[in-house]
């Protein structure tokens, strides 16, 4: 398990999660802080945006399990961009 963003940067959260996981799983789970650090959220958001751009450009529909973003025009009309 990898904890990213501000959660992964907090050693007390990482330590607490490591202590509680054995109560939740019948097998050992490794817990680490992400190497991306505070950049994890922006990199994840960029990956989602690039995936959406790819799907739009090449006419690929996102599977049901993926996040689907509204069209840019809709966001701009709502004042979000």
N, C-alpha and C positions, 0 to 999 in steps of 0.2 A: 504494500500500500504506500502510495506517495502522497504526502500532504504538500500542497502548493500554496502560493500566494502568501498572504499575511499569516495564515494559520501555520504553514510550514516554517515560517520564520520565528515562531514562538516556541522556544525549547520546552517550556512548562506544559504546553499543549501536547507536543510530541511525546514527552515523557508519560503524560497521563494516558494518552491513547495506547502507547506501548504496554502500559500496566493493565489496562482494561480489556484489551483484545483477547487474551487467553480465556476470559470468561465467556466470550461470544463465539469462539471458533474451536472446533475439536482438533485443530492442527495449528502449528506455529505460523504466524503472519509477520513478515518483516515490515517495519514502518520506517520510512525515511523522509527527510525534508527534500523537496524538489530542488534540483540544481538551478532551476529558473528563478527561484526566489520571488521577489516582488513583481517580476515581469510575467509570472505565470498567467495572470488574468488577461493581460493585453495580448499575449501570445495565443491564448485560447480563443479570445474574441476574434483575433485576426484569422485564425484557422477556420472558424465558423464562417466568417465573411468570405474568405477565399473559396471555401467549399460551395457556398451559395452562389458566388459569382460563376464558378465553374459549371454548376448545375444549370444556371440560367443561360450561359453562353452556349452550352452544348445540349440543351433541351433534356436534361436528366432530372427526373423527379426524385426528391429525397425520399428514402424509405420511411415508413411510419415511425421508426425508432429514433430518427434524427431530428434535430431542431430545424424547423422551417421558419425563415424570417419573412416578414411582410415585404412587399415590393417597395423600393426606395420612394416612389411617388406617393405612396400611402403614408409613409413616415414623414415626408416633407409636408404633406397636406395637414398633418396633425401638429405641425410645428416642432417636430423632433429632429429636423436636419436640414 
